[in-house]
Amino acid sequence: MSMIAVIKQRVRKAMLERNELEKSILKVALGDLETEASRSVDPMTNERCEKIIRKMVKSSNETISLTKDKAMAERCKAEIVILETLLPKTLTVDEIVAELESVKDNVVAAGNDGQAMGVAMKHLKVAEHAVEGKNVNAAIRAIRG
């Protein structure tokens, strides 16, 4: 099932449960996804949906750090919690280090951290793991010492 279909289903569920906060947050996410889909000739993939939702989470995190309004900060925290339920679970630094064990020699032998990051990301992408760049970077630093 596509991510857009999942969000539509969750919006309906939130409406039935009268969960106004979740409904409004999911509607905004759905609107952003549908706007992006209409701007592009390519079909909307789950990867593109995840990228847009991650951007929304990042935006909410930035708003929390910049706002002095406690109510706004609480709403942004609620947005983050709801939006993160739409994203696949990402690996932790320790899990990434364990996953990169098979290519550890290549990561260590890389000329610099950027090249090591390329080796690591290629391996993790082939293995179809969802990872955050900052966690991969921390794992590379741990492996390279």
VMD Tcl script that builds the backbone (N, CA, C; Angstrom):
set m [mol new atoms 435]
animate dup $m
set s [atomselect $m all]
$s set {name element resname resid chain x y z} {
  {N N MET 1 A 0.851 -1.177 0.000}
  {CA C MET 1 A 0.000 0.000 0.000}
  {C C MET 1 A 0.897 1.240 0.000}
  {N N SER 2 A 0.566 2.206 -0.816}
  {CA C SER 2 A 1.376 3.421 -0.901}
  {C C SER 2 A 1.231 4.249 0.378}
  {N N MET 3 A 2.222 5.083 0.609}
  {CA C MET 3 A 2.196 5.919 1.808}
  {C C MET 3 A 1.017 6.886 1.777}
  {N N ILE 4 A 0.685 7.393 0.604}
  {CA C ILE 4 A -0.451 8.312 0.492}
  {C C ILE 4 A -1.744 7.600 0.886}
  {N N ALA 5 A -1.902 6.353 0.457}
  {CA C ALA 5 A -3.095 5.584 0.819}
  {C C ALA 5 A -3.143 5.339 2.327}
  {N N VAL 6 A -1.995 5.065 2.914}
  {CA C VAL 6 A -1.926 4.846 4.365}
  {C C VAL 6 A -2.335 6.116 5.107}
  {N N ILE 7 A -1.857 7.258 4.641}
  {CA C ILE 7 A -2.195 8.526 5.303}
  {C C ILE 7 A -3.684 8.810 5.175}
  {N N LYS 8 A -4.251 8.578 3.989}
  {CA C LYS 8 A -5.693 8.789 3.805}
  {C C LYS 8 A -6.492 7.906 4.761}
  {N N GLN 9 A -6.052 6.665 4.903}
  {CA C GLN 9 A -6.721 5.730 5.815}
  {C C GLN 9 A -6.624 6.232 7.262}
  {N N ARG 10 A -5.453 6.742 7.640}
  {CA C ARG 10 A -5.280 7.245 9.005}
  {C C ARG 10 A -6.070 8.522 9.243}
  {N N VAL 11 A -6.248 9.346 8.205}
  {CA C VAL 11 A -7.072 10.554 8.339}
  {C C VAL 11 A -8.509 10.146 8.634}
  {N N ARG 12 A -9.008 9.160 7.882}
  {CA C ARG 12 A -10.381 8.683 8.124}
  {C C ARG 12 A -10.530 8.144 9.542}
  {N N LYS 13 A -9.543 7.372 9.980}
  {CA C LYS 13 A -9.582 6.803 11.330}
  {C C LYS 13 A -9.572 7.918 12.380}
  {N N ALA 14 A -8.741 8.935 12.177}
  {CA C ALA 14 A -8.679 10.061 13.118}
  {C C ALA 14 A -10.003 10.815 13.143}
  {N N MET 15 A -10.659 10.926 11.985}
  {CA C MET 15 A -11.967 11.592 11.933}
  {C C MET 15 A -12.997 10.810 12.742}
  {N N LEU 16 A -12.994 9.489 12.579}
  {CA C LEU 16 A -13.947 8.654 13.312}
  {C C LEU 16 A -13.700 8.715 14.815}
  {N N GLU 17 A -12.428 8.790 15.191}
  {CA C GLU 17 A -12.072 8.851 16.611}
  {C C GLU 17 A -12.126 10.278 17.160}
  {N N ARG 18 A -12.443 11.231 16.306}
  {CA C ARG 18 A -12.501 12.647 16.661}
  {C C ARG 18 A -11.169 13.149 17.235}
  {N N ASN 19 A -10.087 12.652 16.656}
  {CA C ASN 19 A -8.748 13.081 17.048}
  {C C ASN 19 A -8.343 14.229 16.120}
  {N N GLU 20 A -8.704 15.440 16.520}
  {CA C GLU 20 A -8.511 16.618 15.664}
  {C C GLU 20 A -7.036 16.915 15.391}
  {N N LEU 21 A -6.189 16.734 16.387}
  {CA C LEU 21 A -4.769 17.023 16.210}
  {C C LEU 21 A -4.155 16.119 15.141}
  {N N GLU 22 A -4.353 14.817 15.285}
  {CA C GLU 22 A -3.800 13.873 14.312}
  {C C GLU 22 A -4.397 14.113 12.928}
  {N N LYS 23 A -5.703 14.359 12.885}
  {CA C LYS 23 A -6.367 14.602 11.603}
  {C C LYS 23 A -5.756 15.805 10.899}
  {N N SER 24 A -5.575 16.889 11.624}
  {CA C SER 24 A -5.050 18.104 10.985}
  {C C SER 24 A -3.598 17.926 10.535}
  {N N ILE 25 A -2.788 17.256 11.337}
  {CA C ILE 25 A -1.386 17.037 10.975}
  {C C ILE 25 A -1.288 16.138 9.750}
  {N N LEU 26 A -2.072 15.075 9.733}
  {CA C LEU 26 A -2.039 14.162 8.590}
  {C C LEU 26 A -2.578 14.824 7.327}
  {N N LYS 27 A -3.568 15.698 7.472}
  {CA C LYS 27 A -4.098 16.409 6.301}
  {C C LYS 27 A -3.045 17.345 5.712}
  {N N VAL 28 A -2.281 18.000 6.565}
  {CA C VAL 28 A -1.208 18.866 6.077}
  {C C VAL 28 A -0.164 18.022 5.336}
  {N N ALA 29 A 0.206 16.885 5.923}
  {CA C ALA 29 A 1.179 15.997 5.276}
  {C C ALA 29 A 0.641 15.506 3.937}
  {N N LEU 30 A -0.615 15.106 3.924}
  {CA C LEU 30 A -1.239 14.631 2.688}
  {C C LEU 30 A -1.258 15.737 1.639}
  {N N GLY 31 A -1.566 16.940 2.056}
  {CA C GLY 31 A -1.565 18.077 1.133}
  {C C GLY 31 A -0.188 18.324 0.535}
  {N N ASP 32 A 0.847 18.261 1.374}
  {CA C ASP 32 A 2.215 18.448 0.875}
  {C C ASP 32 A 2.589 17.356 -0.124}
  {N N LEU 33 A 2.215 16.121 0.192}
  {CA C LEU 33 A 2.532 15.004 -0.702}
  {C C LEU 33 A 1.791 15.127 -2.028}
  {N N GLU 34 A 0.513 15.476 -1.966}
  {CA C GLU 34 A -0.271 15.598 -3.196}
  {C C GLU 34 A 0.187 16.792 -4.030}
  {N N THR 35 A 0.602 17.871 -3.382}
  {CA C THR 35 A 1.141 19.022 -4.109}
  {C C THR 35 A 2.417 18.627 -4.841}
  {N N GLU 36 A 3.287 17.925 -4.156}
  {CA C GLU 36 A 4.532 17.464 -4.772}
  {C C GLU 36 A 4.245 16.502 -5.924}
  {N N ALA 37 A 3.264 15.635 -5.744}
  {CA C ALA 37 A 2.906 14.681 -6.805}
  {C C ALA 37 A 2.387 15.410 -8.038}
  {N N SER 38 A 1.627 16.471 -7.841}
  {CA C SER 38 A 1.069 17.203 -8.981}
  {C C SER 38 A 2.128 18.028 -9.709}
  {N N ARG 39 A 3.201 18.380 -9.036}
  {CA C ARG 39 A 4.276 19.165 -9.650}
  {C C ARG 39 A 5.194 18.314 -10.522}
  {N N SER 40 A 5.188 17.024 -10.304}
  {CA C SER 40 A 6.127 16.145 -10.989}
  {C C SER 40 A 5.397 15.233 -11.969}
  {N N VAL 41 A 6.076 14.894 -13.047}
  {CA C VAL 41 A 5.489 13.952 -14.000}
  {C C VAL 41 A 5.755 12.512 -13.574}
  {N N ASP 42 A 6.765 12.322 -12.736}
  {CA C ASP 42 A 7.075 10.985 -12.243}
  {C C ASP 42 A 6.060 10.571 -11.188}
  {N N PRO 43 A 5.755 9.269 -11.114}
  {CA C PRO 43 A 4.823 8.822 -10.074}
  {C C PRO 43 A 5.434 9.013 -8.683}
  {N N MET 44 A 4.570 9.242 -7.716}
  {CA C MET 44 A 5.015 9.485 -6.342}
  {C C MET 44 A 5.385 8.150 -5.701}
  {N N THR 45 A 6.661 7.979 -5.374}
  {CA C THR 45 A 7.121 6.750 -4.735}
  {C C THR 45 A 7.117 6.932 -3.223}
  {N N ASN 46 A 7.159 5.817 -2.517}
  {CA C ASN 46 A 7.221 5.890 -1.058}
  {C C ASN 46 A 8.506 6.583 -0.598}
  {N N GLU 47 A 9.605 6.409 -1.357}
  {CA C GLU 47 A 10.865 7.057 -0.998}
  {C C GLU 47 A 10.723 8.578 -1.058}
  {N N ARG 48 A 10.057 9.076 -2.088}
  {CA C ARG 48 A 9.836 10.522 -2.191}
  {C C ARG 48 A 8.920 11.002 -1.069}
  {N N CYS 49 A 7.921 10.202 -0.742}
  {CA C CYS 49 A 7.020 10.553 0.368}
  {C C CYS 49 A 7.804 10.640 1.675}
  {N N GLU 50 A 8.671 9.656 1.914}
  {CA C GLU 50 A 9.480 9.650 3.131}
  {C C GLU 50 A 10.371 10.884 3.193}
  {N N LYS 51 A 10.944 11.257 2.062}
  {CA C LYS 51 A 11.818 12.432 2.016}
  {C C LYS 51 A 11.047 13.692 2.411}
  {N N ILE 52 A 9.830 13.830 1.902}
  {CA C ILE 52 A 9.009 15.002 2.209}
  {C C ILE 52 A 8.618 15.011 3.682}
  {N N ILE 53 A 8.264 13.850 4.208}
  {CA C ILE 53 A 7.869 13.773 5.617}
  {C C ILE 53 A 9.070 14.047 6.524}
  {N N ARG 54 A 10.248 13.541 6.155}
  {CA C ARG 54 A 11.457 13.846 6.934}
  {C C ARG 54 A 11.720 15.357 6.935}
  {N N LYS 55 A 11.476 15.998 5.800}
  {CA C LYS 55 A 11.649 17.451 5.706}
  {C C LYS 55 A 10.674 18.156 6.649}
  {N N MET 56 A 9.447 17.646 6.750}
  {CA C MET 56 A 8.460 18.225 7.656}
  {C C MET 56 A 8.901 18.059 9.111}
  {N N VAL 57 A 9.449 16.880 9.442}
  {CA C VAL 57 A 9.935 16.626 10.802}
  {C C VAL 57 A 11.080 17.584 11.125}
  {N N LYS 58 A 11.995 17.740 10.177}
  {CA C LYS 58 A 13.126 18.647 10.381}
  {C C LYS 58 A 12.635 20.077 10.596}
  {N N SER 59 A 11.652 20.486 9.824}
  {CA C SER 59 A 11.086 21.825 9.953}
  {C C SER 59 A 10.465 22.024 11.334}
  {N N SER 60 A 9.752 21.013 11.817}
  {CA C SER 60 A 9.149 21.108 13.150}
  {C C SER 60 A 10.220 21.189 14.234}
  {N N ASN 61 A 11.300 20.423 14.070}
  {CA C ASN 61 A 12.408 20.487 15.030}
  {C C ASN 61 A 13.035 21.876 15.054}
  {N N GLU 62 A 13.195 22.477 13.884}
  {CA C GLU 62 A 13.751 23.832 13.819}
  {C C GLU 62 A 12.816 24.833 14.484}
  {N N THR 63 A 11.517 24.658 14.279}
  {CA C THR 63 A 10.536 25.553 14.893}
  {C C THR 63 A 10.605 25.456 16.413}
  {N N ILE 64 A 10.748 24.238 16.926}
  {CA C ILE 64 A 10.851 24.044 18.378}
  {C C ILE 64 A 12.057 24.799 18.928}
  {N N SER 65 A 13.183 24.702 18.224}
  {CA C SER 65 A 14.391 25.360 18.732}
  {C C SER 65 A 14.312 26.887 18.640}
  {N N LEU 66 A 13.492 27.409 17.729}
  {CA C LEU 66 A 13.415 28.860 17.541}
  {C C LEU 66 A 12.281 29.536 18.301}
  {N N THR 67 A 11.233 28.791 18.633}
  {CA C THR 67 A 10.057 29.414 19.244}
  {C C THR 67 A 10.212 29.563 20.756}
  {N N LYS 68 A 9.578 30.601 21.261}
  {CA C LYS 68 A 9.530 30.810 22.711}
  {C C LYS 68 A 8.140 30.478 23.244}
  {N N ASP 69 A 7.202 30.259 22.337}
  {CA C ASP 69 A 5.820 29.944 22.686}
  {C C ASP 69 A 5.712 28.458 23.044}
  {N N LYS 70 A 5.390 28.174 24.306}
  {CA C LYS 70 A 5.327 26.784 24.761}
  {C C LYS 70 A 4.239 25.987 24.040}
  {N N ALA 71 A 3.100 26.614 23.763}
  {CA C ALA 71 A 2.012 25.916 23.073}
  {C C ALA 71 A 2.443 25.504 21.665}
  {N N MET 72 A 3.153 26.389 20.989}
  {CA C MET 72 A 3.643 26.090 19.646}
  {C C MET 72 A 4.663 24.954 19.689}
  {N N ALA 73 A 5.536 24.980 20.684}
  {CA C ALA 73 A 6.542 23.928 20.832}
  {C C ALA 73 A 5.874 22.581 21.094}
  {N N GLU 74 A 4.837 22.567 21.936}
  {CA C GLU 74 A 4.119 21.321 22.222}
  {C C GLU 74 A 3.426 20.781 20.974}
  {N N ARG 75 A 2.834 21.668 20.189}
  {CA C ARG 75 A 2.184 21.236 18.946}
  {C C ARG 75 A 3.215 20.652 17.974}
  {N N CYS 76 A 4.364 21.289 17.885}
  {CA C CYS 76 A 5.416 20.785 16.999}
  {C C CYS 76 A 5.914 19.416 17.460}
  {N N LYS 77 A 6.024 19.235 18.768}
  {CA C LYS 77 A 6.431 17.925 19.294}
  {C C LYS 77 A 5.394 16.864 18.939}
  {N N ALA 78 A 4.112 17.213 19.042}
  {CA C ALA 78 A 3.045 16.280 18.669}
  {C C ALA 78 A 3.108 15.970 17.176}
  {N N GLU 79 A 3.387 16.981 16.363}
  {CA C GLU 79 A 3.535 16.769 14.915}
  {C C GLU 79 A 4.647 15.777 14.636}
  {N N ILE 80 A 5.769 15.960 15.309}
  {CA C ILE 80 A 6.919 15.084 15.093}
  {C C ILE 80 A 6.568 13.648 15.447}
  {N N VAL 81 A 5.903 13.448 16.571}
  {CA C VAL 81 A 5.523 12.097 16.996}
  {C C VAL 81 A 4.629 11.438 15.947}
  {N N ILE 82 A 3.640 12.171 15.464}
  {CA C ILE 82 A 2.703 11.613 14.485}
  {C C ILE 82 A 3.396 11.359 13.151}
  {N N LEU 83 A 4.194 12.308 12.690}
  {CA C LEU 83 A 4.871 12.143 11.400}
  {C C LEU 83 A 5.891 11.009 11.432}
  {N N GLU 84 A 6.572 10.841 12.562}
  {CA C GLU 84 A 7.565 9.774 12.649}
  {C C GLU 84 A 6.930 8.387 12.608}
  {N N THR 85 A 5.646 8.280 12.960}
  {CA C THR 85 A 4.981 6.979 12.850}
  {C C THR 85 A 4.792 6.580 11.388}
  {N N LEU 86 A 4.863 7.546 10.487}
  {CA C LEU 86 A 4.725 7.258 9.055}
  {C C LEU 86 A 6.031 6.775 8.437}
  {N N LEU 87 A 7.140 7.069 9.090}
  {CA C LEU 87 A 8.452 6.735 8.544}
  {C C LEU 87 A 8.893 5.350 8.993}
  {N N PRO 88 A 9.671 4.668 8.145}
  {CA C PRO 88 A 10.191 3.366 8.567}
  {C C PRO 88 A 11.207 3.547 9.691}
  {N N LYS 89 A 11.347 2.521 10.514}
  {CA C LYS 89 A 12.302 2.578 11.621}
  {C C LYS 89 A 13.710 2.649 11.041}
  {N N THR 90 A 14.498 3.581 11.549}
  {CA C THR 90 A 15.878 3.705 11.086}
  {C C THR 90 A 16.808 2.981 12.046}
  {N N LEU 91 A 17.948 2.551 11.518}
  {CA C LEU 91 A 18.920 1.840 12.333}
  {C C LEU 91 A 19.642 2.805 13.274}
  {N N THR 92 A 19.986 2.309 14.453}
  {CA C THR 92 A 20.779 3.094 15.398}
  {C C THR 92 A 22.248 3.005 14.999}
  {N N VAL 93 A 23.091 3.790 15.641}
  {CA C VAL 93 A 24.522 3.784 15.336}
  {C C VAL 93 A 25.105 2.390 15.558}
  {N N ASP 94 A 24.753 1.748 16.671}
  {CA C ASP 94 A 25.276 0.408 16.963}
  {C C ASP 94 A 24.819 -0.606 15.922}
  {N N GLU 95 A 23.565 -0.508 15.494}
  {CA C GLU 95 A 23.056 -1.421 14.465}
  {C C GLU 95 A 23.760 -1.188 13.130}
  {N N ILE 96 A 24.077 0.062 12.834}
  {CA C ILE 96 A 24.792 0.373 11.589}
  {C C ILE 96 A 26.207 -0.192 11.644}
  {N N VAL 97 A 26.881 -0.032 12.783}
  {CA C VAL 97 A 28.231 -0.583 12.939}
  {C C VAL 97 A 28.197 -2.093 12.719}
  {N N ALA 98 A 27.209 -2.770 13.296}
  {CA C ALA 98 A 27.085 -4.219 13.124}
  {C C ALA 98 A 26.816 -4.575 11.659}
  {N N GLU 99 A 25.979 -3.806 10.995}
  {CA C GLU 99 A 25.644 -4.067 9.590}
  {C C GLU 99 A 26.852 -3.847 8.682}
  {N N LEU 100 A 27.710 -2.908 9.038}
  {CA C LEU 100 A 28.882 -2.593 8.213}
  {C C LEU 100 A 30.077 -3.500 8.504}
  {N N GLU 101 A 29.909 -4.451 9.395}
  {CA C GLU 101 A 31.005 -5.350 9.759}
  {C C GLU 101 A 31.587 -6.059 8.528}
  {N N SER 102 A 30.726 -6.430 7.581}
  {CA C SER 102 A 31.197 -7.158 6.395}
  {C C SER 102 A 32.031 -6.279 5.455}
  {N N VAL 103 A 31.868 -4.972 5.512}
  {CA C VAL 103 A 32.650 -4.064 4.659}
  {C C VAL 103 A 33.574 -3.171 5.495}
  {N N LYS 104 A 33.858 -3.612 6.706}
  {CA C LYS 104 A 34.677 -2.820 7.626}
  {C C LYS 104 A 36.042 -2.493 7.021}
  {N N ASP 105 A 36.674 -3.478 6.371}
  {CA C ASP 105 A 37.992 -3.248 5.778}
  {C C ASP 105 A 37.940 -2.149 4.719}
  {N N ASN 106 A 36.888 -2.149 3.902}
  {CA C ASN 106 A 36.741 -1.122 2.863}
  {C C ASN 106 A 36.511 0.255 3.479}
  {N N VAL 107 A 35.743 0.302 4.563}
  {CA C VAL 107 A 35.471 1.578 5.235}
  {C C VAL 107 A 36.760 2.136 5.836}
  {N N VAL 108 A 37.545 1.277 6.473}
  {CA C VAL 108 A 38.800 1.713 7.092}
  {C C VAL 108 A 39.813 2.121 6.019}
  {N N ALA 109 A 39.833 1.391 4.892}
  {CA C ALA 109 A 40.803 1.657 3.830}
  {C C ALA 109 A 40.467 2.894 2.998}
  {N N ALA 110 A 39.261 3.404 3.116}
  {CA C ALA 110 A 38.862 4.578 2.329}
  {C C ALA 110 A 39.768 5.760 2.659}
  {N N GLY 111 A 40.014 6.606 1.651}
  {CA C GLY 111 A 40.937 7.729 1.802}
  {C C GLY 111 A 40.536 8.741 2.855}
  {N N ASN 112 A 39.239 9.001 2.969}
  {CA C ASN 112 A 38.761 9.969 3.958}
  {C C ASN 112 A 37.350 9.576 4.394}
  {N N ASP 113 A 36.788 10.351 5.313}
  {CA C ASP 113 A 35.454 10.019 5.826}
  {C C ASP 113 A 34.388 10.090 4.740}
  {N N GLY 114 A 34.546 10.997 3.783}
  {CA C GLY 114 A 33.572 11.114 2.698}
  {C C GLY 114 A 33.529 9.865 1.839}
  {N N GLN 115 A 34.706 9.326 1.506}
  {CA C GLN 115 A 34.760 8.096 0.719}
  {C C GLN 115 A 34.235 6.916 1.533}
  {N N ALA 116 A 34.558 6.894 2.821}
  {CA C ALA 116 A 34.061 5.833 3.698}
  {C C ALA 116 A 32.539 5.894 3.785}
  {N N MET 117 A 32.002 7.112 3.825}
  {CA C MET 117 A 30.546 7.303 3.857}
  {C C MET 117 A 29.922 6.730 2.587}
  {N N GLY 118 A 30.561 6.954 1.442}
  {CA C GLY 118 A 30.059 6.414 0.177}
  {C C GLY 118 A 30.013 4.900 0.192}
  {N N VAL 119 A 31.073 4.271 0.682}
  {CA C VAL 119 A 31.119 2.807 0.774}
  {C C VAL 119 A 30.002 2.310 1.690}
  {N N ALA 120 A 29.858 2.962 2.839}
  {CA C ALA 120 A 28.853 2.548 3.821}
  {C C ALA 120 A 27.439 2.720 3.277}
  {N N MET 121 A 27.161 3.875 2.685}
  {CA C MET 121 A 25.810 4.141 2.173}
  {C C MET 121 A 25.451 3.174 1.051}
  {N N LYS 122 A 26.411 2.864 0.192}
  {CA C LYS 122 A 26.152 1.920 -0.896}
  {C C LYS 122 A 25.775 0.552 -0.320}
  {N N HIS 123 A 26.528 0.109 0.688}
  {CA C HIS 123 A 26.246 -1.186 1.312}
  {C C HIS 123 A 24.873 -1.181 1.989}
  {N N LEU 124 A 24.564 -0.120 2.710}
  {CA C LEU 124 A 23.287 -0.044 3.427}
  {C C LEU 124 A 22.112 0.071 2.459}
  {N N LYS 125 A 22.312 0.753 1.339}
  {CA C LYS 125 A 21.239 0.892 0.355}
  {C C LYS 125 A 20.949 -0.448 -0.314}
  {N N VAL 126 A 22.005 -1.191 -0.648}
  {CA C VAL 126 A 21.822 -2.513 -1.250}
  {C C VAL 126 A 21.083 -3.426 -0.279}
  {N N ALA 127 A 21.395 -3.298 1.015}
  {CA C ALA 127 A 20.735 -4.112 2.040}
  {C C ALA 127 A 19.341 -3.588 2.372}
  {N N GLU 128 A 18.945 -2.466 1.747}
  {CA C GLU 128 A 17.619 -1.861 1.912}
  {C C GLU 128 A 17.302 -1.475 3.355}
  {N N HIS 129 A 18.281 -0.866 4.009}
  {CA C HIS 129 A 18.074 -0.373 5.371}
  {C C HIS 129 A 17.775 1.115 5.341}
  {N N ALA 130 A 16.853 1.534 6.184}
  {CA C ALA 130 A 16.563 2.958 6.341}
  {C C ALA 130 A 17.527 3.502 7.386}
  {N N VAL 131 A 18.305 4.503 6.994}
  {CA C VAL 131 A 19.295 5.079 7.903}
  {C C VAL 131 A 19.284 6.593 7.786}
  {N N GLU 132 A 19.737 7.234 8.841}
  {CA C GLU 132 A 19.919 8.684 8.820}
  {C C GLU 132 A 21.404 8.950 8.628}
  {N N GLY 133 A 21.711 9.946 7.821}
  {CA C GLY 133 A 23.096 10.260 7.502}
  {C C GLY 133 A 23.959 10.521 8.725}
  {N N LYS 134 A 23.390 11.223 9.715}
  {CA C LYS 134 A 24.187 11.535 10.910}
  {C C LYS 134 A 24.542 10.264 11.679}
  {N N ASN 135 A 23.656 9.266 11.675}
  {CA C ASN 135 A 23.954 8.002 12.351}
  {C C ASN 135 A 25.031 7.222 11.598}
  {N N VAL 136 A 24.967 7.244 10.262}
  {CA C VAL 136 A 25.989 6.566 9.458}
  {C C VAL 136 A 27.337 7.243 9.690}
  {N N ASN 137 A 27.339 8.559 9.737}
  {CA C ASN 137 A 28.569 9.307 9.978}
  {C C ASN 137 A 29.170 8.934 11.333}
  {N N ALA 138 A 28.336 8.846 12.362}
  {CA C ALA 138 A 28.816 8.462 13.695}
  {C C ALA 138 A 29.353 7.031 13.684}
  {N N ALA 139 A 28.690 6.141 12.946}
  {CA C ALA 139 A 29.140 4.751 12.852}
  {C C ALA 139 A 30.492 4.671 12.147}
  {N N ILE 140 A 30.675 5.459 11.096}
  {CA C ILE 140 A 31.950 5.472 10.372}
  {C C ILE 140 A 33.071 5.962 11.279}
  {N N ARG 141 A 32.791 7.003 12.041}
  {CA C ARG 141 A 33.807 7.510 12.979}
  {C C ARG 141 A 34.164 6.450 14.016}
  {N N ALA 142 A 33.163 5.693 14.469}
  {CA C ALA 142 A 33.418 4.633 15.449}
  {C C ALA 142 A 34.265 3.522 14.828}
  {N N ILE 143 A 33.981 3.172 13.585}
  {CA C ILE 143 A 34.723 2.101 12.915}
  {C C ILE 143 A 36.155 2.538 12.611}
  {N N ARG 144 A 36.301 3.766 12.131}
  {CA C ARG 144 A 37.622 4.247 11.710}
  {C C ARG 144 A 38.491 4.689 12.883}
  {N N GLY 145 A 37.862 4.835 14.038}
  {CA C GLY 145 A 38.616 5.186 15.243}
  {C C GLY 145 A 38.940 6.576 15.340}
}
mol reanalyze $m
mol bondsrecalc $m
mol representation Tube
mol addrep $m
